[in-house]
Amino acid sequence: MLTRTALRRLGDRRRQADRRYGARLLGSAALAAVSAVAFGLLLTLVEGQWRPLWHLDTAAAHRLHEYALRHREWTAGLRLLSDRVWAPVTLRTAVAVLTAWLLYRRAWRLAAWAVVTTVTGGLVGLLAKSVVERARPALHDPVAHAPGYSFPSGHAMTATTCFAVFMLVLAPFVPRSCRTPCWCVAAFCVLGVGLTRIALGVHWFSDVLGGWILGLAVVALTVWAFEAWRVETGWDRTPVSDGLEPELSEATPEPGSGTR
């Protein structure tokens, strides 16, 4: 039998956990809202051909293109990264393999989250391209070609959503001391994808920025939905840095009882 003091302390801990969890949920929602507003503003500037942004786009495209023409080995390395290592088909295949493993582990809801996040990112990106219909850079002596419209960058958006999926799913298996370096590697890859697309002359800088922002908005919204499901089903409150489902490293990550 718990004493009154112990019950009071337990109640205080739960209230503190609830407040922290509520703050994280609000943070995810706020991040999604800010990302959506930022993307809308960027889209307005792109459609309105705002001159400062236009000058930034053209300056970055031409300077990187000149460098690519002078350094063919550098360009070949960029094409390998962009067309093979960081290509959308490569990253989506990796997410598909990860999803199959989650299904094998019976982490049904986390698998659904990974699929929805990745597919939604791809579909939203295609829809935005079709609406904006922005032409890709037309450079003299191009070093690479890409089909379709330019804004937002599908490569940048796919990298943002896929690397977020990798980190948020696999975090429970990474020692705490190694999580920050892993997040830094993921961020480096996302930034690297954007650099390769601009340097190869197939995207404007604002295309890449739009892909990053829109991808971040998709991730924030789906994370918010997953976290809301956890609190509704009575699971433990945990920081996102521990992964969306810290129980994934346990024998049964999603017990049939649905309670923790």
C-alpha positions as protocol buffer text, in pm:
chain_id: "A"
residue {
  index: 1
  type: MET
  ca { x: 0 y: 0 z: 0 }
}
residue {
  index: 2
  type: LEU
  ca { x: 146 y: 332 z: -107 }
}
residue {
  index: 3
  type: THR
  ca { x: 156 y: 608 z: 149 }
}
residue {
  index: 4
  type: ARG
  ca { x: -5 y: 946 z: 87 }
}
residue {
  index: 5
  type: THR
  ca { x: 340 y: 1101 z: 38 }
}
residue {
  index: 6
  type: ALA
  ca { x: 439 y: 835 z: -216 }
}
residue {
  index: 7
  type: LEU
  ca { x: 112 y: 881 z: -402 }
}
residue {
  index: 8
  type: ARG
  ca { x: 165 y: 1256 z: -410 }
}
residue {
  index: 9
  type: ARG
  ca { x: 517 y: 1213 z: -548 }
}
residue {
  index: 10
  type: LEU
  ca { x: 392 y: 968 z: -809 }
}
residue {
  index: 11
  type: GLY
  ca { x: 121 y: 1213 z: -909 }
}
residue {
  index: 12
  type: ASP
  ca { x: 377 y: 1495 z: -934 }
}
residue {
  index: 13
  type: ARG
  ca { x: 602 y: 1284 z: -1158 }
}
residue {
  index: 14
  type: ARG
  ca { x: 312 y: 1198 z: -1386 }
}
residue {
  index: 15
  type: ARG
  ca { x: 203 y: 1560 z: -1412 }
}
residue {
  index: 16
  type: GLN
  ca { x: 558 y: 1664 z: -1496 }
}
residue {
  index: 17
  type: ALA
  ca { x: 577 y: 1390 z: -1759 }
}
residue {
  index: 18
  type: ASP
  ca { x: 243 y: 1502 z: -1902 }
}
residue {
  index: 19
  type: ARG
  ca { x: 365 y: 1861 z: -1924 }
}
residue {
  index: 20
  type: ARG
  ca { x: 686 y: 1756 z: -2098 }
}
residue {
  index: 21
  type: TYR
  ca { x: 492 y: 1536 z: -2337 }
}
residue {
  index: 22
  type: GLY
  ca { x: 244 y: 1814 z: -2411 }
}
residue {
  index: 23
  type: ALA
  ca { x: 534 y: 2050 z: -2478 }
}
residue {
  index: 24
  type: ARG
  ca { x: 683 y: 1800 z: -2724 }
}
residue {
  index: 25
  type: LEU
  ca { x: 352 y: 1758 z: -2903 }
}
residue {
  index: 26
  type: LEU
  ca { x: 307 y: 2133 z: -2926 }
}
residue {
  index: 27
  type: GLY
  ca { x: 666 y: 2162 z: -3044 }
}
residue {
  index: 28
  type: SER
  ca { x: 603 y: 1916 z: -3328 }
}
residue {
  index: 29
  type: ALA
  ca { x: 286 y: 2099 z: -3427 }
}
residue {
  index: 30
  type: ALA
  ca { x: 465 y: 2436 z: -3411 }
}
residue {
  index: 31
  type: LEU
  ca { x: 753 y: 2304 z: -3621 }
}
residue {
  index: 32
  type: ALA
  ca { x: 509 y: 2178 z: -3881 }
}
residue {
  index: 33
  type: ALA
  ca { x: 327 y: 2513 z: -3885 }
}
residue {
  index: 34
  type: VAL
  ca { x: 647 y: 2715 z: -3911 }
}
residue {
  index: 35
  type: SER
  ca { x: 775 y: 2489 z: -4190 }
}
residue {
  index: 36
  type: ALA
  ca { x: 448 y: 2522 z: -4380 }
}
residue {
  index: 37
  type: VAL
  ca { x: 452 y: 2901 z: -4345 }
}
residue {
  index: 38
  type: ALA
  ca { x: 818 y: 2917 z: -4450 }
}
residue {
  index: 39
  type: PHE
  ca { x: 748 y: 2701 z: -4754 }
}
residue {
  index: 40
  type: GLY
  ca { x: 448 y: 2915 z: -4846 }
}
residue {
  index: 41
  type: LEU
  ca { x: 660 y: 3231 z: -4820 }
}
residue {
  index: 42
  type: LEU
  ca { x: 938 y: 3077 z: -5028 }
}
residue {
  index: 43
  type: LEU
  ca { x: 684 y: 2964 z: -5287 }
}
residue {
  index: 44
  type: THR
  ca { x: 544 y: 3317 z: -5305 }
}
residue {
  index: 45
  type: LEU
  ca { x: 892 y: 3459 z: -5359 }
}
residue {
  index: 46
  type: VAL
  ca { x: 970 y: 3202 z: -5628 }
}
residue {
  index: 47
  type: GLU
  ca { x: 643 y: 3260 z: -5811 }
}
residue {
  index: 48
  type: GLY
  ca { x: 684 y: 3637 z: -5783 }
}
residue {
  index: 49
  type: GLN
  ca { x: 1044 y: 3614 z: -5909 }
}
residue {
  index: 50
  type: TRP
  ca { x: 1175 y: 3818 z: -5615 }
}
residue {
  index: 51
  type: ARG
  ca { x: 1500 y: 3969 z: -5743 }
}
residue {
  index: 52
  type: PRO
  ca { x: 1725 y: 3904 z: -5439 }
}
residue {
  index: 53
  type: LEU
  ca { x: 1629 y: 3537 z: -5445 }
}
residue {
  index: 54
  type: TRP
  ca { x: 1669 y: 3525 z: -5823 }
}
residue {
  index: 55
  type: HIS
  ca { x: 2020 y: 3672 z: -5795 }
}
residue {
  index: 56
  type: LEU
  ca { x: 2109 y: 3419 z: -5524 }
}
residue {
  index: 57
  type: ASP
  ca { x: 1980 y: 3131 z: -5737 }
}
residue {
  index: 58
  type: THR
  ca { x: 2162 y: 3235 z: -6052 }
}
residue {
  index: 59
  type: ALA
  ca { x: 2488 y: 3322 z: -5875 }
}
residue {
  index: 60
  type: ALA
  ca { x: 2501 y: 2987 z: -5695 }
}
residue {
  index: 61
  type: ALA
  ca { x: 2409 y: 2795 z: -6011 }
}
residue {
  index: 62
  type: HIS
  ca { x: 2668 y: 2960 z: -6236 }
}
residue {
  index: 63
  type: ARG
  ca { x: 2956 y: 2958 z: -5989 }
}
residue {
  index: 64
  type: LEU
  ca { x: 2909 y: 2593 z: -5897 }
}
residue {
  index: 65
  type: HIS
  ca { x: 2860 y: 2505 z: -6263 }
}
residue {
  index: 66
  type: GLU
  ca { x: 3189 y: 2672 z: -6357 }
}
residue {
  index: 67
  type: TYR
  ca { x: 3365 y: 2478 z: -6083 }
}
residue {
  index: 68
  type: ALA
  ca { x: 3205 y: 2154 z: -6205 }
}
residue {
  index: 69
  type: LEU
  ca { x: 3326 y: 2217 z: -6558 }
}
residue {
  index: 70
  type: ARG
  ca { x: 3684 y: 2274 z: -6440 }
}
residue {
  index: 71
  type: HIS
  ca { x: 3695 y: 1973 z: -6206 }
}
residue {
  index: 72
  type: ARG
  ca { x: 3560 y: 1668 z: -6385 }
}
residue {
  index: 73
  type: GLU
  ca { x: 3663 y: 1425 z: -6110 }
}
residue {
  index: 74
  type: TRP
  ca { x: 3466 y: 1632 z: -5859 }
}
residue {
  index: 75
  type: THR
  ca { x: 3168 y: 1627 z: -6094 }
}
residue {
  index: 76
  type: ALA
  ca { x: 3190 y: 1250 z: -6139 }
}
residue {
  index: 77
  type: GLY
  ca { x: 3188 y: 1206 z: -5763 }
}
residue {
  index: 78
  type: LEU
  ca { x: 2883 y: 1430 z: -5731 }
}
residue {
  index: 79
  type: ARG
  ca { x: 2698 y: 1232 z: -5997 }
}
residue {
  index: 80
  type: LEU
  ca { x: 2779 y: 906 z: -5818 }
}
residue {
  index: 81
  type: LEU
  ca { x: 2639 y: 1043 z: -5492 }
}
residue {
  index: 82
  type: SER
  ca { x: 2334 y: 1205 z: -5652 }
}
residue {
  index: 83
  type: ASP
  ca { x: 2242 y: 927 z: -5896 }
}
residue {
  index: 84
  type: ARG
  ca { x: 2335 y: 623 z: -5688 }
}
residue {
  index: 85
  type: VAL
  ca { x: 2416 y: 666 z: -5318 }
}
residue {
  index: 86
  type: TRP
  ca { x: 2165 y: 941 z: -5233 }
}
residue {
  index: 87
  type: ALA
  ca { x: 1921 y: 881 z: -5516 }
}
residue {
  index: 88
  type: PRO
  ca { x: 1551 y: 877 z: -5416 }
}
residue {
  index: 89
  type: VAL
  ca { x: 1514 y: 518 z: -5535 }
}
residue {
  index: 90
  type: THR
  ca { x: 1808 y: 413 z: -5315 }
}
residue {
  index: 91
  type: LEU
  ca { x: 1675 y: 586 z: -5005 }
}
residue {
  index: 92
  type: ARG
  ca { x: 1318 y: 464 z: -5060 }
}
residue {
  index: 93
  type: THR
  ca { x: 1444 y: 109 z: -5111 }
}
residue {
  index: 94
  type: ALA
  ca { x: 1629 y: 137 z: -4780 }
}
residue {
  index: 95
  type: VAL
  ca { x: 1309 y: 257 z: -4612 }
}
residue {
  index: 96
  type: ALA
  ca { x: 1122 y: -37 z: -4769 }
}
residue {
  index: 97
  type: VAL
  ca { x: 1378 y: -281 z: -4626 }
}
residue {
  index: 98
  type: LEU
  ca { x: 1351 y: -110 z: -4287 }
}
residue {
  index: 99
  type: THR
  ca { x: 971 y: -133 z: -4305 }
}
residue {
  index: 100
  type: ALA
  ca { x: 988 y: -505 z: -4384 }
}
residue {
  index: 101
  type: TRP
  ca { x: 1210 y: -552 z: -4078 }
}
residue {
  index: 102
  type: LEU
  ca { x: 962 y: -356 z: -3864 }
}
residue {
  index: 103
  type: LEU
  ca { x: 681 y: -581 z: -3984 }
}
residue {
  index: 104
  type: TYR
  ca { x: 893 y: -884 z: -3895 }
}
residue {
  index: 105
  type: ARG
  ca { x: 940 y: -733 z: -3549 }
}
residue {
  index: 106
  type: ARG
  ca { x: 560 y: -681 z: -3532 }
}
residue {
  index: 107
  type: ALA
  ca { x: 602 y: -306 z: -3493 }
}
residue {
  index: 108
  type: TRP
  ca { x: 295 y: -249 z: -3708 }
}
residue {
  index: 109
  type: ARG
  ca { x: 225 y: 113 z: -3625 }
}
residue {
  index: 110
  type: LEU
  ca { x: 585 y: 223 z: -3656 }
}
residue {
  index: 111
  type: ALA
  ca { x: 604 y: 49 z: -3995 }
}
residue {
  index: 112
  type: ALA
  ca { x: 290 y: 234 z: -4102 }
}
residue {
  index: 113
  type: TRP
  ca { x: 444 y: 563 z: -3987 }
}
residue {
  index: 114
  type: ALA
  ca { x: 760 y: 501 z: -4192 }
}
residue {
  index: 115
  type: VAL
  ca { x: 560 y: 420 z: -4505 }
}
residue {
  index: 116
  type: VAL
  ca { x: 319 y: 711 z: -4466 }
}
residue {
  index: 117
  type: THR
  ca { x: 600 y: 959 z: -4404 }
}
residue {
  index: 118
  type: THR
  ca { x: 798 y: 846 z: -4708 }
}
residue {
  index: 119
  type: VAL
  ca { x: 503 y: 814 z: -4947 }
}
residue {
  index: 120
  type: THR
  ca { x: 345 y: 1140 z: -4833 }
}
residue {
  index: 121
  type: GLY
  ca { x: 672 y: 1323 z: -4887 }
}
residue {
  index: 122
  type: GLY
  ca { x: 698 y: 1190 z: -5242 }
}
residue {
  index: 123
  type: LEU
  ca { x: 337 y: 1266 z: -5334 }
}
residue {
  index: 124
  type: VAL
  ca { x: 338 y: 1614 z: -5181 }
}
residue {
  index: 125
  type: GLY
  ca { x: 660 y: 1693 z: -5366 }
}
residue {
  index: 126
  type: LEU
  ca { x: 515 y: 1580 z: -5700 }
}
residue {
  index: 127
  type: LEU
  ca { x: 199 y: 1781 z: -5638 }
}
residue {
  index: 128
  type: ALA
  ca { x: 400 y: 2095 z: -5559 }
}
residue {
  index: 129
  type: LYS
  ca { x: 609 y: 2050 z: -5875 }
}
residue {
  index: 130
  type: SER
  ca { x: 294 y: 2016 z: -6086 }
}
residue {
  index: 131
  type: VAL
  ca { x: 141 y: 2328 z: -5935 }
}
residue {
  index: 132
  type: VAL
  ca { x: 449 y: 2552 z: -5958 }
}
residue {
  index: 133
  type: GLU
  ca { x: 581 y: 2422 z: -6295 }
}
residue {
  index: 134
  type: ARG
  ca { x: 920 y: 2589 z: -6250 }
}
residue {
  index: 135
  type: ALA
  ca { x: 1178 y: 2525 z: -6520 }
}
residue {
  index: 136
  type: ARG
  ca { x: 1515 y: 2379 z: -6428 }
}
residue {
  index: 137
  type: PRO
  ca { x: 1835 y: 2581 z: -6479 }
}
residue {
  index: 138
  type: ALA
  ca { x: 1939 y: 2614 z: -6844 }
}
residue {
  index: 139
  type: LEU
  ca { x: 2318 y: 2621 z: -6835 }
}
residue {
  index: 140
  type: HIS
  ca { x: 2574 y: 2625 z: -7115 }
}
residue {
  index: 141
  type: ASP
  ca { x: 2748 y: 2288 z: -7150 }
}
residue {
  index: 142
  type: PRO
  ca { x: 2547 y: 2114 z: -6872 }
}
residue {
  index: 143
  type: VAL
  ca { x: 2717 y: 1836 z: -6676 }
}
residue {
  index: 144
  type: ALA
  ca { x: 2391 y: 1660 z: -6584 }
}
residue {
  index: 145
  type: HIS
  ca { x: 2027 y: 1641 z: -6685 }
}
residue {
  index: 146
  type: ALA
  ca { x: 1706 y: 1571 z: -6493 }
}
residue {
  index: 147
  type: PRO
  ca { x: 1345 y: 1533 z: -6609 }
}
residue {
  index: 148
  type: GLY
  ca { x: 1039 y: 1716 z: -6483 }
}
residue {
  index: 149
  type: TYR
  ca { x: 992 y: 2044 z: -6306 }
}
residue {
  index: 150
  type: SER
  ca { x: 1233 y: 2203 z: -6061 }
}
residue {
  index: 151
  type: PHE
  ca { x: 1056 y: 2332 z: -5747 }
}
residue {
  index: 152
  type: PRO
  ca { x: 1081 y: 2181 z: -5490 }
}
residue {
  index: 153
  type: SER
  ca { x: 1378 y: 1946 z: -5520 }
}
residue {
  index: 154
  type: GLY
  ca { x: 1256 y: 1587 z: -5497 }
}
residue {
  index: 155
  type: HIS
  ca { x: 1604 y: 1468 z: -5400 }
}
residue {
  index: 156
  type: ALA
  ca { x: 1626 y: 1716 z: -5110 }
}
residue {
  index: 157
  type: MET
  ca { x: 1276 y: 1636 z: -4988 }
}
residue {
  index: 158
  type: THR
  ca { x: 1329 y: 1260 z: -5009 }
}
residue {
  index: 159
  type: ALA
  ca { x: 1659 y: 1286 z: -4821 }
}
residue {
  index: 160
  type: THR
  ca { x: 1492 y: 1488 z: -4545 }
}
residue {
  index: 161
  type: THR
  ca { x: 1206 y: 1243 z: -4493 }
}
residue {
  index: 162
  type: CYS
  ca { x: 1409 y: 923 z: -4535 }
}
residue {
  index: 163
  type: PHE
  ca { x: 1698 y: 1014 z: -4305 }
}
residue {
  index: 164
  type: ALA
  ca { x: 1446 y: 1129 z: -4046 }
}
residue {
  index: 165
  type: VAL
  ca { x: 1279 y: 788 z: -4072 }
}
residue {
  index: 166
  type: PHE
  ca { x: 1612 y: 610 z: -4029 }
}
residue {
  index: 167
  type: MET
  ca { x: 1707 y: 808 z: -3719 }
}
residue {
  index: 168
  type: LEU
  ca { x: 1366 y: 810 z: -3549 }
}
residue {
  index: 169
  type: VAL
  ca { x: 1323 y: 435 z: -3600 }
}
residue {
  index: 170
  type: LEU
  ca { x: 1675 y: 314 z: -3520 }
}
residue {
  index: 171
  type: ALA
  ca { x: 1758 y: 552 z: -3233 }
}
residue {
  index: 172
  type: PRO
  ca { x: 1676 y: 290 z: -2963 }
}
residue {
  index: 173
  type: PHE
  ca { x: 1961 y: 73 z: -3095 }
}
residue {
  index: 174
  type: VAL
  ca { x: 2216 y: 357 z: -3088 }
}
residue {
  index: 175
  type: PRO
  ca { x: 2402 y: 427 z: -2760 }
}
residue {
  index: 176
  type: ARG
  ca { x: 2312 y: 767 z: -2617 }
}
residue {
  index: 177
  type: SER
  ca { x: 2670 y: 889 z: -2655 }
}
residue {
  index: 178
  type: CYS
  ca { x: 2655 y: 814 z: -3029 }
}
residue {
  index: 179
  type: ARG
  ca { x: 2315 y: 965 z: -3110 }
}
residue {
  index: 180
  type: THR
  ca { x: 2434 y: 1321 z: -3160 }
}
residue {
  index: 181
  type: PRO
  ca { x: 2710 y: 1213 z: -3404 }
}
residue {
  index: 182
  type: CYS
  ca { x: 2455 y: 999 z: -3590 }
}
residue {
  index: 183
  type: TRP
  ca { x: 2216 y: 1293 z: -3622 }
}
residue {
  index: 184
  type: CYS
  ca { x: 2508 y: 1503 z: -3748 }
}
residue {
  index: 185
  type: VAL
  ca { x: 2588 y: 1241 z: -4014 }
}
residue {
  index: 186
  type: ALA
  ca { x: 2222 y: 1234 z: -4119 }
}
residue {
  index: 187
  type: ALA
  ca { x: 2214 y: 1615 z: -4141 }
}
residue {
  index: 188
  type: PHE
  ca { x: 2538 y: 1612 z: -4343 }
}
residue {
  index: 189
  type: CYS
  ca { x: 2383 y: 1367 z: -4590 }
}
residue {
  index: 190
  type: VAL
  ca { x: 2071 y: 1581 z: -4628 }
}
residue {
  index: 191
  type: LEU
  ca { x: 2281 y: 1893 z: -4686 }
}
residue {
  index: 192
  type: GLY
  ca { x: 2507 y: 1699 z: -4921 }
}
residue {
  index: 193
  type: VAL
  ca { x: 2214 y: 1593 z: -5136 }
}
residue {
  index: 194
  type: GLY
  ca { x: 2116 y: 1957 z: -5181 }
}
residue {
  index: 195
  type: LEU
  ca { x: 2470 y: 2059 z: -5269 }
}
residue {
  index: 196
  type: THR
  ca { x: 2503 y: 1790 z: -5536 }
}
residue {
  index: 197
  type: ARG
  ca { x: 2178 y: 1898 z: -5705 }
}
residue {
  index: 198
  type: ILE
  ca { x: 2285 y: 2263 z: -5723 }
}
residue {
  index: 199
  type: ALA
  ca { x: 2643 y: 2184 z: -5823 }
}
residue {
  index: 200
  type: LEU
  ca { x: 2524 y: 1955 z: -6104 }
}
residue {
  index: 201
  type: GLY
  ca { x: 2307 y: 2237 z: -6236 }
}
residue {
  index: 202
  type: VAL
  ca { x: 1974 y: 2053 z: -6218 }
}
residue {
  index: 203
  type: HIS
  ca { x: 1821 y: 2264 z: -5938 }
}
residue {
  index: 204
  type: TRP
  ca { x: 1821 y: 2620 z: -5815 }
}
residue {
  index: 205
  type: PHE
  ca { x: 1922 y: 2688 z: -5455 }
}
residue {
  index: 206
  type: SER
  ca { x: 1562 y: 2782 z: -5370 }
}
residue {
  index: 207
  type: ASP
  ca { x: 1443 y: 2445 z: -5508 }
}
residue {
  index: 208
  type: VAL
  ca { x: 1664 y: 2264 z: -5260 }
}
residue {
  index: 209
  type: LEU
  ca { x: 1563 y: 2493 z: -4975 }
}
residue {
  index: 210
  type: GLY
  ca { x: 1197 y: 2431 z: -5058 }
}
residue {
  index: 211
  type: GLY
  ca { x: 1254 y: 2055 z: -5056 }
}
residue {
  index: 212
  type: TRP
  ca { x: 1418 y: 2070 z: -4714 }
}
residue {
  index: 213
  type: ILE
  ca { x: 1142 y: 2284 z: -4565 }
}
residue {
  index: 214
  type: LEU
  ca { x: 856 y: 2081 z: -4710 }
}
residue {
  index: 215
  type: GLY
  ca { x: 1017 y: 1753 z: -4607 }
}
residue {
  index: 216
  type: LEU
  ca { x: 1061 y: 1885 z: -4253 }
}
residue {
  index: 217
  type: ALA
  ca { x: 693 y: 1983 z: -4243 }
}
residue {
  index: 218
  type: VAL
  ca { x: 586 y: 1632 z: -4348 }
}
residue {
  index: 219
  type: VAL
  ca { x: 807 y: 1469 z: -4084 }
}
residue {
  index: 220
  type: ALA
  ca { x: 686 y: 1705 z: -3810 }
}
residue {
  index: 221
  type: LEU
  ca { x: 320 y: 1634 z: -3890 }
}
residue {
  index: 222
  type: THR
  ca { x: 357 y: 1255 z: -3900 }
}
residue {
  index: 223
  type: VAL
  ca { x: 565 y: 1256 z: -3581 }
}
residue {
  index: 224
  type: TRP
  ca { x: 295 y: 1462 z: -3411 }
}
residue {
  index: 225
  type: ALA
  ca { x: 33 y: 1208 z: -3521 }
}
residue {
  index: 226
  type: PHE
  ca { x: 240 y: 912 z: -3397 }
}
residue {
  index: 227
  type: GLU
  ca { x: 313 y: 1076 z: -3063 }
}
residue {
  index: 228
  type: ALA
  ca { x: -56 y: 1160 z: -3019 }
}
residue {
  index: 229
  type: TRP
  ca { x: -142 y: 792 z: -3075 }
}
residue {
  index: 230
  type: ARG
  ca { x: 108 y: 691 z: -2805 }
}
residue {
  index: 231
  type: VAL
  ca { x: -44 y: 917 z: -2542 }
}
residue {
  index: 232
  type: GLU
  ca { x: -399 y: 809 z: -2632 }
}
residue {
  index: 233
  type: THR
  ca { x: -310 y: 443 z: -2585 }
}
residue {
  index: 234
  type: GLY
  ca { x: -135 y: 498 z: -2253 }
}
residue {
  index: 235
  type: TRP
  ca { x: 225 y: 434 z: -2352 }
}
residue {
  index: 236
  type: ASP
  ca { x: 515 y: 587 z: -2160 }
}
residue {
  index: 237
  type: ARG
  ca { x: 610 y: 945 z: -2237 }
}
residue {
  index: 238
  type: THR
  ca { x: 956 y: 954 z: -2396 }
}
residue {
  index: 239
  type: PRO
  ca { x: 1168 y: 1220 z: -2569 }
}
residue {
  index: 240
  type: VAL
  ca { x: 1185 y: 1200 z: -2948 }
}
residue {
  index: 241
  type: SER
  ca { x: 1564 y: 1174 z: -2919 }
}
residue {
  index: 242
  type: ASP
  ca { x: 1507 y: 819 z: -2789 }
}
residue {
  index: 243
  type: GLY
  ca { x: 1322 y: 730 z: -3112 }
}
residue {
  index: 244
  type: LEU
  ca { x: 953 y: 723 z: -3184 }
}
residue {
  index: 245
  type: GLU
  ca { x: 924 y: 379 z: -3026 }
}
residue {
  index: 246
  type: PRO
  ca { x: 1197 y: 323 z: -2765 }
}
residue {
  index: 247
  type: GLU
  ca { x: 1040 y: -18 z: -2691 }
}
residue {
  index: 248
  type: LEU
  ca { x: 1155 y: -137 z: -3035 }
}
residue {
  index: 249
  type: SER
  ca { x: 1465 y: -292 z: -2879 }
}
residue {
  index: 250
  type: GLU
  ca { x: 1245 y: -507 z: -2654 }
}
residue {
  index: 251
  type: ALA
  ca { x: 1105 y: -852 z: -2735 }
}
residue {
  index: 252
  type: THR
  ca { x: 755 y: -715 z: -2807 }
}
residue {
  index: 253
  type: PRO
  ca { x: 770 y: -351 z: -2921 }
}
residue {
  index: 254
  type: GLU
  ca { x: 391 y: -319 z: -2951 }
}
residue {
  index: 255
  type: PRO
  ca { x: 218 y: -549 z: -2700 }
}
residue {
  index: 256
  type: GLY
  ca { x: -133 y: -655 z: -2792 }
}
residue {
  index: 257
  type: SER
  ca { x: -273 y: -498 z: -2477 }
}
residue {
  index: 258
  type: GLY
  ca { x: -179 y: -155 z: -2609 }
}
residue {
  index: 259
  type: THR
  ca { x: -82 y: -27 z: -2261 }
}
residue {
  index: 260
  type: ARG
  ca { x: 241 y: 47 z: -2088 }
}
